[in-house]
Amino acid sequence: MSGNGERLVRMANQMADFFRAYPADEARAGIADHIQSFWTRGMRAELQALVRAGGQGLDPLVREAFGGAALGESPILRETGGPEEVGPMGSDAG
């Protein structure tokens, strides 16, 4: 595993430690949501490859959060307006 892969495993496992206090379904959803929202496309792709390769070193909650499903785009991108959505005053407010 590359140094970056080890770092991603450590980060994902830290999320599992945080969400472990939640019911299992909420924990898995929280892990998946956080990674999809805040990790870059490359980080998500590398994590997905690690999961497909057996998830060596990954906490079971992290492996279960993805179960081989493809990680899509960050939901944050859907929530932010691009330049074409900015109002006449240079703001997307109101």
C-alpha positions, 0 to 999 in steps of 0.5 A: 500500500502506498503512503497515500493509501495508508494515510487514507486508511488512517483517516477513514478509520478515524471516522469509524472511531468517531461514528462507532457510538452511533447505531450501525446504520447511522455510522455507515451513512455518516462515514459515507456522507463525510467521505463523499462530501469532503474528500477529493475525487482522487481520494474517494477513488483510491479508497474505493480501490482499497475497498474493492481489493479487500479493504486491508487495514480498513475498519469494518464500518468503513468497508461496510459503508461502501460495500463495493458501491461506487462513490459519486461526486461530492454533494457539496458541488450540487449545493454551490452555485457556479458563475452562471448562477450568480445574480446580477449583483455578483452574489447568489444570495437572494 
